[in-house]
Every structure is written in structure tokens, then in C-alpha cells.
Amino acid sequence: MTPSRKIRTHRELQAKTIDHHRGKHLSYQRGKRNTNPNTSLIKIEGVESTDDAQFYLGKRVAYVYRAKKPVRGTKIRVIWGKITRSHGNNGVVRSRFRNNLPPSSFGATVRIMLYPSSI
């Protein structure tokens, strides 16, 4: 007889501690004709206004991706950045990364870490 596995409820999964929020890399900052790849636009889940976006200013952002060749024993790599300011009225934020994000990351998920904290 096999031991029964405990099935976690939705509330138990929600009660887990959260170390990051999710966001999407929308695009680079741009005008009508020119793009600025130094600045990336990030849409954070659940953030719908400029006032909500103020909480995230200065927070660290991580773009986690998989590469083909292992480096230091792992294929997972990270590009780190920081949220600099809000962009527009719908909760989109601007961020600068240590290395510019590649265009292949458009639409990809990024992690917004909840540090450094000002609370």
C-alpha cells in the first residue's frame, strides 16, 4: 500500500511567504522612431496606477533565463536591474539592467524582488 500524499489547498498555497512579484518585460523605452535599449518597460502584475507603482521604485529586478552551455555548473543565468521610475498612468515602470535585456525577452516574465525595503 502506498502512502497517501497530502494535497495542498488553495489557501495553504496562498499562505506561503512571497519573496518576489511577477512582471512582464514589455519593450524598451521608445519614441515614435527611436528606441532606447538602456531602459526597459516592465508591467508588474496587480499594479494599475502610478500611485501603486511608487512602492516598487528602487526595487531589484531579475530576468532569469536558460542558456545552452553550463557556466559554473548551471545553465540558468540572471541579468539584474533596478526599477528607476514609473512610466505613464497605468502602473508600468522603467528599469535599468546591468546589461541591456535582449529583444528575445519581450513578453518574458521578470521577478521583482521586495528588497531593498523602505518599510
RASULTA-V236800 format. One record per residue. N is the residue number from 1. RES is the residue in one small letter. SS is DSSP state (H for helix, E for strand, - for the rest). PSI is psi in whole degrees, -180 to 180 (999 if undefined). OMEGA is omega in whole degrees, -180 to 180 (* if undefined). Layout:
n=N res=RES ss=SS psi=PSI omega=OMEGA
n=N res=RES ss=SS psi=PSI omega=OMEGA
This chain:
n=1 res=m ss=- psi=131 omega=-178
n=2 res=t ss=- psi=144 omega=178
n=3 res=p ss=- psi=140 omega=-179
n=4 res=s ss=- psi=140 omega=179
n=5 res=r ss=- psi=141 omega=179
n=6 res=k ss=- psi=129 omega=179
n=7 res=i ss=- psi=125 omega=-179
n=8 res=r ss=- psi=138 omega=178
n=9 res=t ss=- psi=168 omega=179
n=10 res=h ss=H psi=-41 omega=-179
n=11 res=r ss=H psi=-38 omega=178
n=12 res=e ss=H psi=-39 omega=178
n=13 res=l ss=H psi=-37 omega=179
n=14 res=q ss=H psi=-29 omega=-175
n=15 res=a ss=- psi=-8 omega=179
n=16 res=k ss=- psi=148 omega=179
n=17 res=t ss=- psi=142 omega=-177
n=18 res=i ss=- psi=126 omega=178
n=19 res=d ss=- psi=-11 omega=177
n=20 res=h ss=E psi=161 omega=173
n=21 res=h ss=E psi=159 omega=-179
n=22 res=r ss=E psi=150 omega=176
n=23 res=g ss=E psi=170 omega=178
n=24 res=k ss=E psi=139 omega=174
n=25 res=h ss=E psi=111 omega=-176
n=26 res=l ss=E psi=-54 omega=-173
n=27 res=s ss=E psi=-178 omega=168
n=28 res=y ss=E psi=161 omega=171
n=29 res=q ss=E psi=138 omega=-175
n=30 res=r ss=E psi=161 omega=171
n=31 res=g ss=- psi=-156 omega=-179
n=32 res=k ss=- psi=-40 omega=-176
n=33 res=r ss=- psi=-27 omega=-174
n=34 res=n ss=- psi=140 omega=174
n=35 res=t ss=E psi=153 omega=178
n=36 res=n ss=E psi=92 omega=-175
n=37 res=p ss=E psi=-8 omega=177
n=38 res=n ss=E psi=-23 omega=-176
n=39 res=t ss=E psi=125 omega=180
n=40 res=s ss=E psi=145 omega=177
n=41 res=l ss=E psi=129 omega=-177
n=42 res=i ss=E psi=131 omega=173
n=43 res=k ss=E psi=116 omega=-178
n=44 res=i ss=E psi=135 omega=-180
n=45 res=e ss=- psi=132 omega=177
n=46 res=g ss=- psi=-3 omega=180
n=47 res=v ss=- psi=117 omega=-173
n=48 res=e ss=- psi=1 omega=-179
n=49 res=s ss=- psi=166 omega=178
n=50 res=t ss=H psi=-36 omega=180
n=51 res=d ss=H psi=-41 omega=177
n=52 res=d ss=H psi=-35 omega=-177
n=53 res=a ss=H psi=-22 omega=-179
n=54 res=q ss=H psi=-32 omega=-180
n=55 res=f ss=H psi=-32 omega=-172
n=56 res=y ss=H psi=-5 omega=-178
n=57 res=l ss=- psi=130 omega=-179
n=58 res=g ss=- psi=-9 omega=-179
n=59 res=k ss=- psi=154 omega=-180
n=60 res=r ss=E psi=145 omega=180
n=61 res=v ss=E psi=139 omega=179
n=62 res=a ss=E psi=126 omega=171
n=63 res=y ss=E psi=110 omega=-176
n=64 res=v ss=E psi=130 omega=-179
n=65 res=y ss=E psi=166 omega=179
n=66 res=r ss=E psi=135 omega=177
n=67 res=a ss=E psi=167 omega=-179
n=68 res=k ss=E psi=-41 omega=-173
n=69 res=k ss=E psi=129 omega=178
n=70 res=p ss=E psi=138 omega=174
n=71 res=v ss=E psi=127 omega=-176
n=72 res=r ss=- psi=37 omega=173
n=73 res=g ss=- psi=5 omega=-180
n=74 res=t ss=E psi=149 omega=177
n=75 res=k ss=E psi=-7 omega=-178
n=76 res=i ss=E psi=131 omega=-180
n=77 res=r ss=E psi=161 omega=-176
n=78 res=v ss=E psi=139 omega=168
n=79 res=i ss=E psi=122 omega=-177
n=80 res=w ss=E psi=148 omega=177
n=81 res=g ss=E psi=-174 omega=-178
n=82 res=k ss=E psi=140 omega=177
n=83 res=i ss=E psi=127 omega=-174
n=84 res=t ss=E psi=-42 omega=-179
n=85 res=r ss=E psi=171 omega=178
n=86 res=s ss=E psi=166 omega=-177
n=87 res=h ss=E psi=108 omega=180
n=88 res=g ss=- psi=-165 omega=-174
n=89 res=n ss=- psi=2 omega=-173
n=90 res=n ss=- psi=20 omega=175
n=91 res=g ss=- psi=9 omega=174
n=92 res=v ss=E psi=144 omega=-180
n=93 res=v ss=E psi=156 omega=175
n=94 res=r ss=E psi=145 omega=178
n=95 res=s ss=E psi=151 omega=178
n=96 res=r ss=E psi=133 omega=-179
n=97 res=f ss=E psi=156 omega=-179
n=98 res=r ss=- psi=-46 omega=167
n=99 res=n ss=- psi=142 omega=180
n=100 res=n ss=- psi=140 omega=177
n=101 res=l ss=- psi=143 omega=179
n=102 res=p ss=- psi=154 omega=178
n=103 res=p ss=H psi=-22 omega=178
n=104 res=s ss=H psi=-12 omega=180
n=105 res=s ss=H psi=-2 omega=177
n=106 res=f ss=- psi=125 omega=-178
n=107 res=g ss=- psi=-6 omega=-179
n=108 res=a ss=- psi=161 omega=180
n=109 res=t ss=E psi=138 omega=172
n=110 res=v ss=E psi=158 omega=178
n=111 res=r ss=E psi=128 omega=175
n=112 res=i ss=E psi=110 omega=-179
n=113 res=m ss=E psi=149 omega=-177
n=114 res=l ss=- psi=33 omega=175
n=115 res=y ss=- psi=156 omega=-5
n=116 res=p ss=- psi=143 omega=-175
n=117 res=s ss=- psi=138 omega=177
n=118 res=s ss=- psi=7 omega=-179
n=119 res=i ss=- psi=999 omega=*
